Every structure is written in structure tokens, then in C-alpha cells.
Amino acid sequence: MRTFIRQLAPAALAIVAFTLLLGVVYPLVTTGIAQVAFGDQADGSLVERGGKVVGSELVGQPFSSPEYFHPRPSAAGAGYDGSASSGSNLGPLNSDFLASIDERVAAYRAENGLDDLVDVPVDAVTASGSGLDPHISVANAELQARRVAGARGIEVSTVLELVEANIDGRDLGMLGEPGVNVLLLNLALDDLVVAG
């Protein structure tokens, strides 16, 4: 029994020490470093307009009005639900998945006034792995520009200039493809109308 008690004391001390070190000190230090070095990102890259938070640069949100660029489809809950982040979990040969793609392609073409010969970008009809991707491809944005310009009563060239100005390059200069953050592009459109 004495051996047990003698071994129990260091074990209990180790549990307390590691709990404090890894459960309190480490999170506080990393949070402090993040706040000092990357304050905006650590707080969620929130976007404010008029003192009100309108979204995050990191999380997609639904836009469905014709005068706005539309994001890629979301499989997260009822759409862009951060608490239900996930993909559809349907394989590329699943009949339900293929049927939904066909429906989305037809809807995209109809919504943007495209004929059957125009290739629809894959990101316009498929959800990302998280269902929360805030970006669309440059090709997707360019195909939506005519609809947005028509709905807003502005020149297509003006909308395309905004698309060009809002392209995010590749991560680290080499990873992924350039894309356009839908929230920031739509806010730039709103700012253009207010300024004009």
C-alpha cells in the first residue's frame, strides 16, 4: 500500500502540472502571440461596414439576388452553416450527385444567360469539402459579370474591372488557383454604387 501511495503522489503532481502547462499556459501563450502577430486573422477576419459585422473573409455566405455574385453551392447544413461544416459525402458516380450537378448546371446557365456550348466552371455547381468556401474561381466570376451588370444597370466592363481588382492570388505564390472572395467582391459592388 505504501508503494502505491508513494507512486500516486508523483502521478497526481504530473497530472496537475501538465494540465496547467498544456491546458492553461500553452493556450494563453499561443492566443497572446496570435493576437499580437495576427490580430485580424485570430479574431476571424471579420468584415465590418458602418460599424456592423457583415461577415467573415474566411466563411462563405449565401447571396441569391441577381445583382450580387453568387457563391459556390454549400453542403453545410441548410447552407453555409459553420456548425454543420461538411461536404455532401456523395461519390463522383453517385446518381443523386450527378442529378444535382445536372440541375445546377441548367440553373446556372439559365440564371446567367449562357447557351449550352459554354462550359460551366466546376466550382459553380459543386460544394467545397467544408461547404463554407468563401471563394469562387475567376472564370465563375467572369461568367456571372453580365448578369450582375444588367441587374445593377452598369457596364459589364466596370464589373469585370472589379472582379480583376478582387482576385486573390495563389497561396504562398504557388498553391491552389487564383480566386475571388464573393463577400468582398459584392461589398465592392455596393461601394461602387454608393460612390457612383
PyRosetta script that sets phi, psi and omega in degrees:
from pyrosetta import init, pose_from_sequence

init()
pose = pose_from_sequence("MRTFIRQLAPAALAIVAFTLLLGVVYPLVTTGIAQVAFGDQADGSLVERGGKVVGSELVGQPFSSPEYFHPRPSAAGAGYDGSASSGSNLGPLNSDFLASIDERVAAYRAENGLDDLVDVPVDAVTASGSGLDPHISVANAELQARRVAGARGIEVSTVLELVEANIDGRDLGMLGEPGVNVLLLNLALDDLVVAG")
pose.set_psi(1, -39.8)
pose.set_omega(1, 179.2)
pose.set_phi(2, -63.4)
pose.set_psi(2, -38.4)
pose.set_omega(2, 178.4)
pose.set_phi(3, -61.8)
pose.set_psi(3, -41.9)
pose.set_omega(3, 178.7)
pose.set_phi(4, -61.0)
pose.set_psi(4, -47.7)
pose.set_omega(4, -178.8)
pose.set_phi(5, -65.6)
pose.set_psi(5, -39.4)
pose.set_omega(5, 179.9)
pose.set_phi(6, -64.6)
pose.set_psi(6, -35.4)
pose.set_omega(6, 178.5)
pose.set_phi(7, -81.8)
pose.set_psi(7, -25.1)
pose.set_omega(7, -179.1)
pose.set_phi(8, -69.9)
pose.set_psi(8, -38.1)
pose.set_omega(8, -177.3)
pose.set_phi(9, -62.0)
pose.set_psi(9, -49.2)
pose.set_omega(9, 178.0)
pose.set_phi(10, -65.4)
pose.set_psi(10, -34.4)
pose.set_omega(10, 178.6)
pose.set_phi(11, -65.0)
pose.set_psi(11, -44.2)
pose.set_omega(11, 178.5)
pose.set_phi(12, -64.9)
pose.set_psi(12, -40.8)
pose.set_omega(12, 178.0)
pose.set_phi(13, -62.7)
pose.set_psi(13, -40.9)
pose.set_omega(13, 178.4)
pose.set_phi(14, -63.9)
pose.set_psi(14, -40.6)
pose.set_omega(14, 178.3)
pose.set_phi(15, -62.1)
pose.set_psi(15, -46.6)
pose.set_omega(15, 179.5)
pose.set_phi(16, -63.6)
pose.set_psi(16, -45.3)
pose.set_omega(16, -178.0)
pose.set_phi(17, -63.4)
pose.set_psi(17, -47.2)
pose.set_omega(17, -179.5)
pose.set_phi(18, -69.5)
pose.set_psi(18, -32.9)
pose.set_omega(18, 175.8)
pose.set_phi(19, -63.1)
pose.set_psi(19, -45.4)
pose.set_omega(19, 178.5)
pose.set_phi(20, -66.7)
pose.set_psi(20, -44.2)
pose.set_omega(20, -177.8)
pose.set_phi(21, -66.7)
pose.set_psi(21, -50.7)
pose.set_omega(21, -173.7)
pose.set_phi(22, -91.6)
pose.set_psi(22, -20.8)
pose.set_omega(22, -178.7)
pose.set_phi(23, -99.0)
pose.set_psi(23, -17.3)
pose.set_omega(23, -178.3)
pose.set_phi(24, -125.3)
pose.set_psi(24, -59.6)
pose.set_omega(24, -173.7)
pose.set_phi(25, -64.3)
pose.set_psi(25, -52.1)
pose.set_omega(25, -178.0)
pose.set_phi(26, -59.0)
pose.set_psi(26, -49.8)
pose.set_omega(26, 177.8)
pose.set_phi(27, -60.5)
pose.set_psi(27, -38.1)
pose.set_omega(27, 178.8)
pose.set_phi(28, -66.5)
pose.set_psi(28, -41.3)
pose.set_omega(28, 179.4)
pose.set_phi(29, -65.5)
pose.set_psi(29, -47.8)
pose.set_omega(29, -179.0)
pose.set_phi(30, -66.2)
pose.set_psi(30, -36.4)
pose.set_omega(30, 176.3)
pose.set_phi(31, -65.4)
pose.set_psi(31, -42.0)
pose.set_omega(31, 177.8)
pose.set_phi(32, -62.0)
pose.set_psi(32, -45.0)
pose.set_omega(32, 178.6)
pose.set_phi(33, -63.0)
pose.set_psi(33, -43.6)
pose.set_omega(33, 179.8)
pose.set_phi(34, -61.9)
pose.set_psi(34, -41.6)
pose.set_omega(34, -179.7)
pose.set_phi(35, -66.1)
pose.set_psi(35, -37.8)
pose.set_omega(35, -178.9)
pose.set_phi(36, -75.8)
pose.set_psi(36, -47.1)
pose.set_omega(36, -173.9)
pose.set_phi(37, -85.4)
pose.set_psi(37, -32.9)
pose.set_omega(37, -175.0)
pose.set_phi(38, -137.4)
pose.set_psi(38, 53.2)
pose.set_omega(38, -173.6)
pose.set_phi(39, -52.8)
pose.set_psi(39, -49.0)
pose.set_omega(39, -177.8)
pose.set_phi(40, -64.2)
pose.set_psi(40, -46.6)
pose.set_omega(40, -179.3)
pose.set_phi(41, -66.1)
pose.set_psi(41, -39.4)
pose.set_omega(41, -179.2)
pose.set_phi(42, -65.4)
pose.set_psi(42, -26.3)
pose.set_omega(42, 178.7)
pose.set_phi(43, -90.5)
pose.set_psi(43, 4.0)
pose.set_omega(43, 175.2)
pose.set_phi(44, 102.2)
pose.set_psi(44, 10.4)
pose.set_omega(44, -179.4)
pose.set_phi(45, 49.7)
pose.set_psi(45, 48.8)
pose.set_omega(45, -177.4)
pose.set_phi(46, -71.1)
pose.set_psi(46, 144.2)
pose.set_omega(46, 179.5)
pose.set_phi(47, -109.6)
pose.set_psi(47, 126.6)
pose.set_omega(47, -179.2)
pose.set_phi(48, -114.2)
pose.set_psi(48, 145.1)
pose.set_omega(48, 171.2)
pose.set_phi(49, -137.1)
pose.set_psi(49, 123.3)
pose.set_omega(49, 179.4)
pose.set_phi(50, 61.8)
pose.set_psi(50, 34.5)
pose.set_omega(50, 179.2)
pose.set_phi(51, 77.2)
pose.set_psi(51, 6.5)
pose.set_omega(51, -179.1)
pose.set_phi(52, -119.3)
pose.set_psi(52, 135.4)
pose.set_omega(52, 177.9)
pose.set_phi(53, -73.3)
pose.set_psi(53, 124.8)
pose.set_omega(53, -179.2)
pose.set_phi(54, -109.4)
pose.set_psi(54, -4.4)
pose.set_omega(54, 178.3)
pose.set_phi(55, 160.4)
pose.set_psi(55, -168.8)
pose.set_omega(55, 178.3)
pose.set_phi(56, -128.1)
pose.set_psi(56, 144.2)
pose.set_omega(56, 175.9)
pose.set_phi(57, -67.2)
pose.set_psi(57, -15.3)
pose.set_omega(57, -172.4)
pose.set_phi(58, -100.0)
pose.set_psi(58, -11.0)
pose.set_omega(58, -175.2)
pose.set_phi(59, -127.7)
pose.set_psi(59, 126.1)
pose.set_omega(59, 177.7)
pose.set_phi(60, -66.7)
pose.set_psi(60, 158.3)
pose.set_omega(60, 175.6)
pose.set_phi(61, -145.3)
pose.set_psi(61, 156.2)
pose.set_omega(61, -174.2)
pose.set_phi(62, -74.6)
pose.set_psi(62, 136.3)
pose.set_omega(62, 169.0)
pose.set_phi(63, -132.6)
pose.set_psi(63, 127.2)
pose.set_omega(63, -179.0)
pose.set_phi(64, -128.9)
pose.set_psi(64, -10.1)
pose.set_omega(64, 179.2)
pose.set_phi(65, -68.5)
pose.set_psi(65, 145.4)
pose.set_omega(65, -177.9)
pose.set_phi(66, -62.2)
pose.set_psi(66, -24.8)
pose.set_omega(66, -177.6)
pose.set_phi(67, -82.3)
pose.set_psi(67, 2.7)
pose.set_omega(67, 177.8)
pose.set_phi(68, -120.1)
pose.set_psi(68, 151.6)
pose.set_omega(68, 170.8)
pose.set_phi(69, -70.2)
pose.set_psi(69, 141.8)
pose.set_omega(69, -178.4)
pose.set_phi(70, -99.9)
pose.set_psi(70, 142.2)
pose.set_omega(70, 179.5)
pose.set_phi(71, -78.7)
pose.set_psi(71, 177.5)
pose.set_omega(71, 174.1)
pose.set_phi(72, -73.2)
pose.set_psi(72, 157.2)
pose.set_omega(72, -179.4)
pose.set_phi(73, -58.9)
pose.set_psi(73, 154.6)
pose.set_omega(73, 179.5)
pose.set_phi(74, -120.7)
pose.set_psi(74, 137.7)
pose.set_omega(74, 175.2)
pose.set_phi(75, -104.3)
pose.set_psi(75, 9.2)
pose.set_omega(75, -175.9)
pose.set_phi(76, -87.9)
pose.set_psi(76, 101.0)
pose.set_omega(76, 178.4)
pose.set_phi(77, 58.7)
pose.set_psi(77, -130.3)
pose.set_omega(77, 178.1)
pose.set_phi(78, -82.8)
pose.set_psi(78, 5.5)
pose.set_omega(78, 179.6)
pose.set_phi(79, 119.7)
pose.set_psi(79, 116.2)
pose.set_omega(79, 177.5)
pose.set_phi(80, 57.3)
pose.set_psi(80, 35.4)
pose.set_omega(80, 177.9)
pose.set_phi(81, -92.6)
pose.set_psi(81, 106.3)
pose.set_omega(81, -176.8)
pose.set_phi(82, -60.3)
pose.set_psi(82, -25.7)
pose.set_omega(82, 179.8)
pose.set_phi(83, -80.5)
pose.set_psi(83, -8.7)
pose.set_omega(83, 179.8)
pose.set_phi(84, -125.1)
pose.set_psi(84, 33.8)
pose.set_omega(84, -176.3)
pose.set_phi(85, -62.0)
pose.set_psi(85, 122.9)
pose.set_omega(85, 175.6)
pose.set_phi(86, -177.0)
pose.set_psi(86, 168.7)
pose.set_omega(86, 172.6)
pose.set_phi(87, -88.0)
pose.set_psi(87, -173.7)
pose.set_omega(87, -178.5)
pose.set_phi(88, -79.9)
pose.set_psi(88, -19.8)
pose.set_omega(88, -176.9)
pose.set_phi(89, 63.6)
pose.set_psi(89, 19.6)
pose.set_omega(89, 175.0)
pose.set_phi(90, -99.1)
pose.set_psi(90, 134.0)
pose.set_omega(90, -178.9)
pose.set_phi(91, -71.7)
pose.set_psi(91, 164.0)
pose.set_omega(91, -175.7)
pose.set_phi(92, -67.6)
pose.set_psi(92, -14.2)
pose.set_omega(92, 177.8)
pose.set_phi(93, -107.9)
pose.set_psi(93, 4.5)
pose.set_omega(93, 179.5)
pose.set_phi(94, -66.2)
pose.set_psi(94, 132.1)
pose.set_omega(94, -176.0)
pose.set_phi(95, -64.6)
pose.set_psi(95, -36.2)
pose.set_omega(95, 177.7)
pose.set_phi(96, -65.5)
pose.set_psi(96, -41.3)
pose.set_omega(96, 178.5)
pose.set_phi(97, -62.9)
pose.set_psi(97, -47.5)
pose.set_omega(97, -179.1)
pose.set_phi(98, -63.8)
pose.set_psi(98, -37.8)
pose.set_omega(98, 177.8)
pose.set_phi(99, -65.9)
pose.set_psi(99, -40.5)
pose.set_omega(99, 179.1)
pose.set_phi(100, -67.4)
pose.set_psi(100, -34.2)
pose.set_omega(100, 176.9)
pose.set_phi(101, -65.1)
pose.set_psi(101, -45.2)
pose.set_omega(101, 178.5)
pose.set_phi(102, -59.4)
pose.set_psi(102, -42.3)
pose.set_omega(102, 178.7)
pose.set_phi(103, -64.3)
pose.set_psi(103, -43.2)
pose.set_omega(103, -179.0)
pose.set_phi(104, -66.9)
pose.set_psi(104, -38.3)
pose.set_omega(104, 178.3)
pose.set_phi(105, -62.9)
pose.set_psi(105, -46.6)
pose.set_omega(105, 179.7)
pose.set_phi(106, -62.1)
pose.set_psi(106, -43.3)
pose.set_omega(106, 179.9)
pose.set_phi(107, -65.4)
pose.set_psi(107, -41.1)
pose.set_omega(107, 179.9)
pose.set_phi(108, -63.4)
pose.set_psi(108, -45.5)
pose.set_omega(108, 179.5)
pose.set_phi(109, -62.8)
pose.set_psi(109, -44.0)
pose.set_omega(109, -179.6)
pose.set_phi(110, -64.8)
pose.set_psi(110, -44.5)
pose.set_omega(110, -177.0)
pose.set_phi(111, -64.4)
pose.set_psi(111, -35.6)
pose.set_omega(111, -175.8)
pose.set_phi(112, -103.1)
pose.set_psi(112, 7.8)
pose.set_omega(112, 176.9)
pose.set_phi(113, 63.9)
pose.set_psi(113, 41.4)
pose.set_omega(113, -177.9)
pose.set_phi(114, -103.3)
pose.set_psi(114, 144.3)
pose.set_omega(114, 176.0)
pose.set_phi(115, -86.6)
pose.set_psi(115, 175.4)
pose.set_omega(115, -174.7)
pose.set_phi(116, -68.7)
pose.set_psi(116, -14.0)
pose.set_omega(116, -178.9)
pose.set_phi(117, -83.9)
pose.set_psi(117, -14.8)
pose.set_omega(117, -178.4)
pose.set_phi(118, -81.2)
pose.set_psi(118, 127.1)
pose.set_omega(118, 176.5)
pose.set_phi(119, -72.9)
pose.set_psi(119, 131.8)
pose.set_omega(119, 178.2)
pose.set_phi(120, -91.8)
pose.set_psi(120, 126.8)
pose.set_omega(120, 179.4)
pose.set_phi(121, -59.0)
pose.set_psi(121, 141.7)
pose.set_omega(121, -176.3)
pose.set_phi(122, -60.0)
pose.set_psi(122, -33.8)
pose.set_omega(122, -178.5)
pose.set_phi(123, -72.0)
pose.set_psi(123, -12.8)
pose.set_omega(123, 178.4)
pose.set_phi(124, -79.0)
pose.set_psi(124, -17.3)
pose.set_omega(124, -174.0)
pose.set_phi(125, -127.7)
pose.set_psi(125, 0.2)
pose.set_omega(125, 177.7)
pose.set_phi(126, -126.7)
pose.set_psi(126, 146.1)
pose.set_omega(126, 177.3)
pose.set_phi(127, -82.2)
pose.set_psi(127, 153.4)
pose.set_omega(127, 175.2)
pose.set_phi(128, -76.1)
pose.set_psi(128, 172.4)
pose.set_omega(128, -179.7)
pose.set_phi(129, -60.7)
pose.set_psi(129, -33.9)
pose.set_omega(129, 179.8)
pose.set_phi(130, -90.7)
pose.set_psi(130, -22.1)
pose.set_omega(130, -174.3)
pose.set_phi(131, 78.3)
pose.set_psi(131, 6.1)
pose.set_omega(131, -175.0)
pose.set_phi(132, -123.8)
pose.set_psi(132, 12.2)
pose.set_omega(132, -175.0)
pose.set_phi(133, -60.0)
pose.set_psi(133, 124.4)
pose.set_omega(133, -178.5)
pose.set_phi(134, -84.4)
pose.set_psi(134, -6.3)
pose.set_omega(134, -174.7)
pose.set_phi(135, -106.5)
pose.set_psi(135, 153.3)
pose.set_omega(135, 167.5)
pose.set_phi(136, -124.0)
pose.set_psi(136, 162.9)
pose.set_omega(136, 179.0)
pose.set_phi(137, -71.3)
pose.set_psi(137, 159.9)
pose.set_omega(137, 177.8)
pose.set_phi(138, -62.5)
pose.set_psi(138, -40.3)
pose.set_omega(138, 179.0)
pose.set_phi(139, -60.9)
pose.set_psi(139, -41.1)
pose.set_omega(139, 178.4)
pose.set_phi(140, -62.2)
pose.set_psi(140, -45.6)
pose.set_omega(140, 179.5)
pose.set_phi(141, -63.4)
pose.set_psi(141, -41.7)
pose.set_omega(141, -179.1)
pose.set_phi(142, -64.9)
pose.set_psi(142, -36.8)
pose.set_omega(142, 178.4)
pose.set_phi(143, -70.5)
pose.set_psi(143, -26.4)
pose.set_omega(143, 179.1)
pose.set_phi(144, -85.4)
pose.set_psi(144, -13.6)
pose.set_omega(144, -172.8)
pose.set_phi(145, -59.8)
pose.set_psi(145, -39.6)
pose.set_omega(145, -178.5)
pose.set_phi(146, -64.7)
pose.set_psi(146, -42.2)
pose.set_omega(146, 178.0)
pose.set_phi(147, -62.9)
pose.set_psi(147, -46.4)
pose.set_omega(147, -178.5)
pose.set_phi(148, -62.4)
pose.set_psi(148, -44.7)
pose.set_omega(148, 180.0)
pose.set_phi(149, -62.1)
pose.set_psi(149, -44.1)
pose.set_omega(149, 179.4)
pose.set_phi(150, -63.0)
pose.set_psi(150, -41.6)
pose.set_omega(150, -179.4)
pose.set_phi(151, -68.6)
pose.set_psi(151, -28.8)
pose.set_omega(151, -179.0)
pose.set_phi(152, -96.1)
pose.set_psi(152, -9.2)
pose.set_omega(152, -179.9)
pose.set_phi(153, 69.9)
pose.set_psi(153, 36.4)
pose.set_omega(153, 178.0)
pose.set_phi(154, -125.4)
pose.set_psi(154, 168.1)
pose.set_omega(154, -178.5)
pose.set_phi(155, -69.7)
pose.set_psi(155, 142.8)
pose.set_omega(155, 176.9)
pose.set_phi(156, -61.1)
pose.set_psi(156, -37.6)
pose.set_omega(156, -179.2)
pose.set_phi(157, -61.7)
pose.set_psi(157, -34.5)
pose.set_omega(157, 178.0)
pose.set_phi(158, -65.7)
pose.set_psi(158, -42.7)
pose.set_omega(158, 179.5)
pose.set_phi(159, -66.5)
pose.set_psi(159, -41.6)
pose.set_omega(159, 179.0)
pose.set_phi(160, -64.8)
pose.set_psi(160, -33.8)
pose.set_omega(160, 175.2)
pose.set_phi(161, -64.2)
pose.set_psi(161, -39.0)
pose.set_omega(161, 176.8)
pose.set_phi(162, -65.7)
pose.set_psi(162, -40.4)
pose.set_omega(162, 176.6)
pose.set_phi(163, -58.5)
pose.set_psi(163, -49.4)
pose.set_omega(163, -179.4)
pose.set_phi(164, -59.1)
pose.set_psi(164, -40.4)
pose.set_omega(164, -178.3)
pose.set_phi(165, -71.0)
pose.set_psi(165, -19.1)
pose.set_omega(165, -176.1)
pose.set_phi(166, -108.5)
pose.set_psi(166, 15.8)
pose.set_omega(166, 178.1)
pose.set_phi(167, -76.1)
pose.set_psi(167, 127.7)
pose.set_omega(167, 172.7)
pose.set_phi(168, -92.0)
pose.set_psi(168, 130.4)
pose.set_omega(168, -180.0)
pose.set_phi(169, -72.4)
pose.set_psi(169, -175.3)
pose.set_omega(169, 178.3)
pose.set_phi(170, -68.0)
pose.set_psi(170, 145.1)
pose.set_omega(170, 175.8)
pose.set_phi(171, -64.2)
pose.set_psi(171, 133.7)
pose.set_omega(171, -177.7)
pose.set_phi(172, 55.9)
pose.set_psi(172, 21.0)
pose.set_omega(172, 177.9)
pose.set_phi(173, 76.9)
pose.set_psi(173, -2.6)
pose.set_omega(173, -176.5)
pose.set_phi(174, -145.5)
pose.set_psi(174, -12.4)
pose.set_omega(174, -175.7)
pose.set_phi(175, -98.1)
pose.set_psi(175, 135.4)
pose.set_omega(175, 177.0)
pose.set_phi(176, 73.9)
pose.set_psi(176, -168.8)
pose.set_omega(176, -179.9)
pose.set_phi(177, -115.2)
pose.set_psi(177, 153.6)
pose.set_omega(177, 174.4)
pose.set_phi(178, -59.7)
pose.set_psi(178, 148.0)
pose.set_omega(178, -179.9)
pose.set_phi(179, -146.9)
pose.set_psi(179, 176.4)
pose.set_omega(179, -179.2)
pose.set_phi(180, -125.9)
pose.set_psi(180, 125.4)
pose.set_omega(180, 177.3)
pose.set_phi(181, -75.4)
pose.set_psi(181, 116.8)
pose.set_omega(181, -172.9)
pose.set_phi(182, -63.7)
pose.set_psi(182, -43.4)
pose.set_omega(182, -179.7)
pose.set_phi(183, -61.2)
pose.set_psi(183, -48.5)
pose.set_omega(183, -178.3)
pose.set_phi(184, -65.5)
pose.set_psi(184, -37.2)
pose.set_omega(184, 177.6)
pose.set_phi(185, -65.7)
pose.set_psi(185, -43.6)
pose.set_omega(185, 179.5)
pose.set_phi(186, -66.5)
pose.set_psi(186, -36.7)
pose.set_omega(186, 175.9)
pose.set_phi(187, -67.0)
pose.set_psi(187, -36.8)
pose.set_omega(187, 176.0)
pose.set_phi(188, -64.1)
pose.set_psi(188, -37.0)
pose.set_omega(188, 175.5)
pose.set_phi(189, -62.4)
pose.set_psi(189, -46.3)
pose.set_omega(189, 178.2)
pose.set_phi(190, -61.2)
pose.set_psi(190, -41.1)
pose.set_omega(190, 178.5)
pose.set_phi(191, -64.1)
pose.set_psi(191, -36.3)
pose.set_omega(191, 179.2)
pose.set_phi(192, -63.9)
pose.set_psi(192, -43.4)
pose.set_omega(192, -179.9)
pose.set_phi(193, -66.3)
pose.set_psi(193, -40.7)
pose.set_omega(193, 179.2)
pose.set_phi(194, -65.3)
pose.set_psi(194, -42.1)
pose.set_omega(194, -178.3)
pose.set_phi(195, -71.8)
pose.set_psi(195, -31.5)
pose.set_omega(195, -176.2)
pose.set_phi(196, -83.3)
pose.dump_pdb("model.pdb")
